[in-house]
Amino acid sequence: MARATTSDQGTQIDLTAWAKELDEERDRLEKANERRAARRGYLVFATDPESSPDEPGYREVFATEAKTPGEATAKIRPLAKGRRLRTFLATGTYKEELADARWVA
């Protein structure tokens, strides 16, 4: 918090110190957001187009961290040859699937 001085009229904030603290906080938040964006979690659903949705193994769910949905899909593609891939944020609509997903580093 900015340093304050006390005078006969009350407490006054040191605006220079306050502005410096705001700049430091802004820099800290920018770095934290960059790190968070660099390791966003994705769920990739791999479905077998030649199987019936009722058959076992029709759908596999993978979880990974990536910068973009395309990068997440590219990580999973070698493990799911011949399957259709759909990618979603792990915190989105299908977040309950994360618990059973196969983790891919």
VEXDREN-2710 file (C-alpha; in Angstrom, 1 decimal):
% VEXDREN-2710
k/r/px/py/pz
1/MET/0.0/0.0/0.0
2/ALA/1.2/3.5/-0.7
3/ARG/2.9/5.2/2.2
4/ALA/0.8/7.9/4.0
5/THR/1.8/10.9/5.8
6/THR/-0.2/12.5/8.6
7/SER/-0.7/16.2/8.8
8/ASP/-3.0/18.4/10.7
9/GLN/-5.7/17.9/8.1
10/GLY/-5.5/14.1/8.0
11/THR/-3.7/11.3/6.1
12/GLN/-2.4/11.9/2.6
13/ILE/-1.3/9.2/0.1
14/ASP/2.0/9.3/-1.6
15/LEU/0.9/9.3/-5.2
16/THR/4.3/8.3/-6.6
17/ALA/4.5/5.2/-4.4
18/TRP/0.9/4.4/-5.3
19/ALA/1.5/4.7/-9.0
20/LYS/4.6/2.5/-8.7
21/GLU/2.6/-0.2/-6.9
22/LEU/0.0/-0.1/-9.6
23/ASP/2.6/-0.6/-12.3
24/GLU/4.2/-3.5/-10.4
25/GLU/0.7/-5.2/-9.9
26/ARG/-0.1/-4.7/-13.6
27/ASP/3.2/-6.4/-14.6
28/ARG/2.6/-9.2/-12.2
29/LEU/-0.9/-9.9/-13.6
30/GLU/0.3/-9.8/-17.2
31/LYS/3.0/-12.4/-16.4
32/ALA/0.5/-14.6/-14.6
33/ASN/-2.0/-14.4/-17.5
34/GLU/0.8/-15.3/-20.0
35/ARG/1.7/-18.4/-17.9
36/ARG/-2.0/-19.3/-17.6
37/ALA/-2.6/-19.0/-21.3
38/ALA/0.5/-21.0/-22.1
39/ARG/-0.8/-24.0/-20.2
40/ARG/-4.5/-24.0/-20.9
41/GLY/-6.2/-27.4/-20.4
42/TYR/-8.1/-29.1/-23.3
43/LEU/-10.2/-32.2/-23.7
44/VAL/-10.0/-33.9/-27.0
45/PHE/-12.8/-36.4/-28.0
46/ALA/-11.8/-39.0/-30.5
47/THR/-14.7/-40.9/-32.1
48/ASP/-14.5/-43.9/-34.4
49/PRO/-16.5/-43.1/-37.6
50/GLU/-16.7/-46.8/-38.4
51/SER/-18.3/-47.9/-35.1
52/SER/-21.8/-47.4/-33.8
53/PRO/-22.1/-44.9/-30.9
54/ASP/-23.4/-47.8/-28.8
55/GLU/-20.3/-49.9/-29.3
56/PRO/-17.6/-50.0/-26.6
57/GLY/-14.6/-48.0/-27.7
58/TYR/-16.6/-45.6/-29.9
59/ARG/-15.4/-42.6/-28.0
60/GLU/-12.1/-41.9/-26.2
61/VAL/-11.4/-38.8/-24.2
62/PHE/-7.9/-37.3/-23.9
63/ALA/-6.7/-34.4/-21.7
64/THR/-3.7/-32.2/-22.4
65/GLU/-2.2/-28.8/-22.0
66/ALA/-1.5/-26.6/-25.0
67/LYS/-1.5/-23.0/-26.1
68/THR/-4.2/-23.5/-28.8
69/PRO/-6.9/-26.0/-29.6
70/GLY/-5.0/-26.9/-32.8
71/GLU/-1.9/-27.7/-30.8
72/ALA/-4.0/-29.9/-28.4
73/THR/-5.4/-31.8/-31.4
74/ALA/-2.0/-32.2/-32.9
75/LYS/-0.7/-33.8/-29.7
76/ILE/-3.6/-36.4/-29.7
77/ARG/-3.7/-37.2/-33.5
78/PRO/-0.9/-39.8/-33.4
79/LEU/-2.7/-41.7/-30.6
80/ALA/-6.1/-41.7/-32.3
81/LYS/-5.4/-42.6/-35.9
82/GLY/-8.5/-42.8/-38.1
83/ARG/-10.7/-41.1/-35.5
84/ARG/-12.5/-37.8/-35.7
85/LEU/-11.2/-35.3/-33.2
86/ARG/-13.1/-32.5/-31.4
87/THR/-11.3/-30.2/-29.0
88/PHE/-12.9/-28.3/-26.1
89/LEU/-11.5/-26.3/-23.2
90/ALA/-11.3/-28.4/-20.1
91/THR/-13.2/-25.8/-18.0
92/GLY/-16.1/-25.6/-20.5
93/THR/-19.2/-27.7/-21.3
94/TYR/-17.5/-31.1/-20.9
95/LYS/-15.5/-30.4/-17.7
96/GLU/-17.0/-33.5/-16.0
97/GLU/-15.2/-35.7/-18.5
98/LEU/-11.8/-34.5/-17.3
99/ALA/-11.9/-37.0/-14.4
100/ASP/-12.0/-40.0/-16.7
101/ALA/-9.8/-38.6/-19.6
102/ARG/-6.5/-40.2/-20.5
103/TRP/-3.7/-37.6/-19.8
104/VAL/-1.3/-36.9/-22.6
105/ALA/1.8/-34.8/-21.9
END
